[in-house]
Amino acid sequence: MSAPTPLAQLFADFNKLQVLIVGDVMVDAYVWGRASRLSPEAPVPVVNVDRTENRLGGAANVALNVQALGATPLLCSVVGADQGGDQLLQLLHERHLPADGIIRSAHRPTTFKQRILAHGQQLVRIDSEVETNLNAEEASQLLAAYDDLLPRADVVIFEDYDKGVLSEAIIAQCIARARERGVPTVVDPKKKNFLAYRHCTLFKPNLKELREGLKLEFGAPDADRPGFEAAVARLRDVLAPEMVLVTLSEHGVFAQQNDEKTYLPAHLRTISDVSGAGDTVISIAACCVALGQPAAFTAALANLGGGLVCEQVGVVPIEKAQLLEEAQQAGLQ
């Protein structure tokens, strides 16, 4: 039997990884129905419900993507001692995802996003959540859970949705403890804590987050490459990450490691839904970083995976076999 190609071997090595994901988990709830009349109580449609579904969202969807790549996800977060928390834990159980790093708190609700859809259109979204930081007891419990899981981890993903699980203090302690152990850290940031992730291994904002996080105005690199690269240079000055990976939507991705800059165009696909593409990108990037892959290759594979999930409707994990096949066809090595 012939030896596996380097790419096939890399994908096989994904199966050996344990990926610690710390951040905001949530339940994405969907209500599908039919709307054929307006309510007599207000000028809004009446939706007759056909079916409902609860899905894992936020950092929990990243865990699903990590699992789909063959790696073992370790999830660390805080949820409420409420019905939403019960539902989230049940979903984790159904998808064979570990919940030993999930802390339950009576002082904050589980983030729960309910979407009402009719005739293929979203009519309204109802969010139940808070965005305040964890209290001292919750933060202490989260860090204790993180410390328990970190010795098993090959890489840490910070999945920040600005819902309060991650604060500047928690981020600093988690990165410091990972660095002490030589565990690489990969960041999917949001606005509030954007500049808190100093000395992470890989930092992955999108173009909008890069502008908002740095409070700078510049165009996409196809129209304003000097302004864009100046922003990336500023980011590297402030955070000192080993790698930067910027997702650029229809413009593809940009990666930089040391002085090496890589621009990759978006893959031309039939875009059905961009939901969840960022979760796929960060999951692939984390597995590549854990296995010591350079930024240019990491960006290429993550870019390919993000494009693949955009062909699917709704938030769905990546298909590992399809990703390997397309990566081989693209000549990635």
C-alpha positions in Angstrom: 0.0 0.0 0.0 1.4 3.4 -0.9 2.2 6.0 1.7 -0.4 8.7 2.3 0.2 12.1 0.7 1.3 14.9 3.1 -2.2 16.4 2.8 -3.9 13.1 3.6 -1.5 12.6 6.5 -2.3 16.0 7.9 -6.0 15.2 7.8 -5.3 11.9 9.5 -3.3 13.8 12.2 -6.4 16.0 12.9 -7.9 12.9 14.6 -5.2 13.0 17.3 -5.8 16.6 18.3 -7.7 17.9 21.4 -9.0 21.4 20.9 -10.0 23.5 23.9 -12.7 26.1 23.0 -13.4 28.8 25.5 -16.0 31.5 25.0 -19.7 32.2 24.5 -22.0 29.2 23.8 -25.6 29.6 22.7 -28.7 27.9 21.4 -29.9 28.8 17.9 -33.6 28.1 17.8 -35.6 28.0 14.6 -39.4 28.1 14.2 -40.7 27.4 10.7 -44.2 28.1 9.7 -46.8 29.6 7.3 -48.0 33.2 7.4 -51.2 33.8 5.5 -52.9 36.6 7.4 -52.2 39.6 9.6 -53.0 39.6 13.3 -56.1 41.6 14.3 -54.1 42.8 17.4 -51.3 44.5 15.4 -50.1 44.8 11.8 -47.9 41.7 12.1 -48.1 38.3 10.4 -49.6 35.4 12.2 -47.3 32.4 11.8 -48.8 28.9 12.0 -45.9 26.7 13.2 -45.0 23.7 11.2 -41.8 22.6 13.0 -39.2 23.8 15.5 -35.5 22.9 15.9 -32.8 23.8 18.4 -29.1 23.9 17.3 -25.8 24.5 18.9 -24.5 28.1 18.3 -21.5 30.3 19.1 -18.5 28.4 20.6 -20.6 25.2 20.6 -20.9 25.4 16.8 -17.1 25.7 16.6 -17.0 22.5 18.7 -19.1 20.8 16.1 -16.7 21.9 13.3 -13.7 20.7 15.3 -15.5 17.4 15.8 -16.3 17.2 12.1 -12.6 17.6 11.3 -11.9 14.5 13.4 -10.4 16.3 16.4 -11.8 16.1 20.0 -13.3 19.4 21.2 -13.1 20.4 24.8 -15.7 23.1 25.6 -15.4 25.7 28.4 -18.1 28.2 29.0 -20.8 29.5 31.3 -24.6 28.9 30.8 -27.6 29.6 32.9 -29.3 27.3 35.3 -32.4 27.6 33.1 -34.4 25.8 30.4 -32.0 27.2 27.8 -29.1 25.7 29.6 -30.9 22.3 29.9 -31.5 22.4 26.2 -27.9 23.3 25.4 -26.5 20.4 27.5 -29.0 18.1 25.9 -27.8 19.1 22.5 -24.2 18.6 23.5 -25.1 15.1 24.7 -26.9 14.3 21.5 -23.9 15.3 19.4 -21.5 13.4 21.7 -19.7 16.6 22.8 -18.2 16.8 26.3 -19.8 19.2 28.8 -17.4 18.8 31.7 -16.1 22.4 31.1 -19.6 23.9 31.1 -20.3 26.0 34.3 -24.0 26.7 35.2 -24.9 29.9 36.9 -28.1 31.1 38.6 -27.1 34.7 37.9 -27.2 34.9 34.1 -29.4 33.4 31.4 -28.3 31.1 28.6 -27.9 33.0 25.4 -30.9 31.8 23.3 -31.6 33.2 19.8 -35.0 32.3 18.3 -35.7 32.9 14.6 -39.2 32.9 13.2 -39.3 32.0 9.5 -42.1 31.7 7.0 -42.0 31.1 3.2 -38.2 31.0 3.3 -37.9 34.4 5.0 -36.9 35.3 8.5 -39.6 37.5 10.0 -38.1 38.3 13.4 -35.3 37.2 15.7 -35.8 37.1 19.5 -32.7 37.2 21.6 -32.6 36.2 25.3 -29.2 37.1 26.7 -27.0 39.4 28.8 -23.7 40.9 27.8 -22.3 41.7 31.2 -19.0 40.2 32.3 -19.0 37.1 34.6 -19.1 37.9 38.3 -16.1 36.9 40.5 -17.5 33.5 41.4 -18.4 32.6 37.8 -15.0 33.8 36.6 -13.2 31.7 39.2 -15.2 28.6 38.2 -14.5 29.2 34.5 -10.7 29.5 35.1 -10.7 26.4 37.3 -12.5 24.4 34.5 -10.0 25.9 31.9 -7.1 24.8 34.1 -8.5 21.3 34.3 -8.8 21.0 30.5 -5.7 22.8 29.4 -3.2 19.9 30.1 -5.1 17.8 27.5 -5.2 20.6 24.9 -3.1 20.8 21.7 -4.5 24.3 20.9 -6.9 26.8 22.5 -9.6 28.6 20.5 -11.1 31.8 22.0 -14.5 32.2 20.5 -15.7 35.7 21.6 -19.3 36.9 20.9 -19.2 39.8 23.4 -21.7 38.0 25.7 -19.5 38.3 28.8 -17.8 35.0 29.2 -14.5 36.4 28.0 -13.2 39.6 29.7 -9.8 41.2 29.5 -8.7 39.7 32.8 -9.9 36.2 31.8 -8.3 36.4 28.4 -5.0 37.5 29.8 -4.9 34.7 32.3 -5.9 32.0 29.8 -3.3 33.1 27.2 -0.6 33.3 29.9 -1.4 29.8 31.2 -1.4 28.4 27.6 1.9 30.1 26.9 3.4 28.6 30.0 2.5 25.1 28.7 3.5 25.9 25.1 0.0 25.5 23.9 -0.8 27.7 20.9 -3.8 30.1 21.0 -6.2 31.0 18.2 -8.6 33.9 18.4 -11.9 34.7 16.8 -12.5 38.2 18.2 -15.3 40.6 18.6 -15.3 44.3 19.2 -15.3 44.6 23.0 -12.1 42.6 23.8 -10.5 43.1 20.4 -7.2 44.5 21.8 -7.0 42.1 24.8 -5.5 39.1 23.0 -1.8 40.1 23.3 0.7 37.4 22.4 -1.8 35.0 20.9 -0.5 32.6 18.2 -3.1 33.4 15.5 -5.6 36.3 15.4 -8.5 36.0 12.9 -10.7 39.1 12.5 -12.9 39.9 9.5 -12.5 43.2 7.7 -15.3 44.9 9.7 -13.9 43.7 13.0 -10.4 45.0 12.0 -11.8 48.4 11.3 -13.9 48.6 14.5 -11.4 47.0 16.7 -8.6 49.4 15.7 -10.9 52.4 15.2 -9.4 53.0 11.7 -11.0 53.7 8.4 -9.6 51.9 5.3 -10.9 50.1 2.3 -10.7 46.4 1.3 -7.2 45.5 0.0 -8.3 45.4 -3.6 -9.1 49.1 -3.4 -6.8 50.3 -0.6 -3.9 47.9 0.0 -1.7 50.5 1.7 -4.4 51.4 4.2 -5.3 47.8 4.8 -1.7 46.7 5.3 -1.1 49.7 7.6 -4.0 48.5 9.8 -2.6 45.0 9.9 0.8 46.4 10.9 -0.9 48.4 13.7 -2.6 45.2 14.9 0.7 43.3 14.9 2.4 46.2 16.9 -0.4 46.1 19.5 -1.1 42.4 19.9 2.2 40.8 18.7 0.5 37.6 17.3 2.7 35.1 15.5 0.1 35.0 12.6 -2.7 37.2 11.4 -5.5 35.8 9.3 -8.1 38.3 8.0 -11.2 37.0 6.2 -12.3 39.4 3.5 -15.7 37.9 2.4 -15.9 38.0 -1.4 -12.3 39.3 -1.6 -10.9 36.0 0.0 -8.4 36.0 2.8 -5.2 37.7 3.9 -2.5 36.0 6.0 0.8 37.3 7.5 3.5 35.5 9.4 6.7 37.5 10.1 7.2 39.5 6.9 5.5 37.0 4.6 2.1 38.3 3.3 -0.4 36.1 1.5 -3.5 37.2 -0.5 -5.9 34.5 -1.6 -9.0 35.1 -3.7 -12.4 33.7 -2.6 -13.4 30.5 -4.3 -16.1 31.0 -6.8 -19.1 29.1 -5.5 -22.9 29.1 -5.4 -23.4 31.0 -2.1 -26.5 29.8 -0.3 -25.7 31.0 3.2 -22.6 32.6 4.8 -23.8 31.7 8.4 -21.2 29.7 10.3 -18.4 30.2 7.7 -16.3 32.0 10.3 -16.7 29.0 12.7 -15.4 26.7 10.1 -12.5 28.9 9.3 -11.3 29.2 12.9 -11.7 25.4 13.4 -9.6 24.6 10.4 -7.0 27.3 11.3 -6.7 25.9 14.9 -6.1 22.4 13.8 -3.4 23.6 11.3 -1.7 25.7 14.0 -1.7 22.8 16.4 0.2 20.8 13.8 2.7 23.5 13.1 1.5 24.6 9.7 2.6 27.9 8.3 0.2 30.8 7.9 0.0 30.7 4.1 -1.1 27.0 4.0 -3.4 27.5 7.0 -5.1 30.4 5.2 -5.5 28.4 2.0 -7.2 25.5 3.7 -9.4 27.6 5.9 -10.4 29.7 2.9 -11.4 26.6 1.0 -13.4 25.3 4.0 -15.2 28.5 4.6 -16.3 28.6 0.9 -17.6 25.0 1.1 -19.9 25.6 4.0 -21.4 28.7 2.3 -22.9 26.3 -0.3 -25.1 24.9 2.5 -28.2 26.4 3.9 -28.0 27.2 7.6 -25.2 26.8 10.0 -23.6 23.4 9.3 -20.2 21.9 10.1 -17.6 21.2 7.4 -17.5 17.8 5.6 -14.0 16.6 6.2 -13.8 14.1 3.2 -15.1 16.8 0.8 -12.6 19.3 2.2 -9.7 16.8 1.7 -10.9 16.0 -1.9 -11.1 19.7 -2.8 -7.8 20.6 -1.2 -6.1 17.8 -3.2 -7.8 19.0 -6.4 -6.6 22.6 -5.6 -3.0 21.3 -5.2 -2.6 22.3 -1.6 0.5 20.9 0.1 
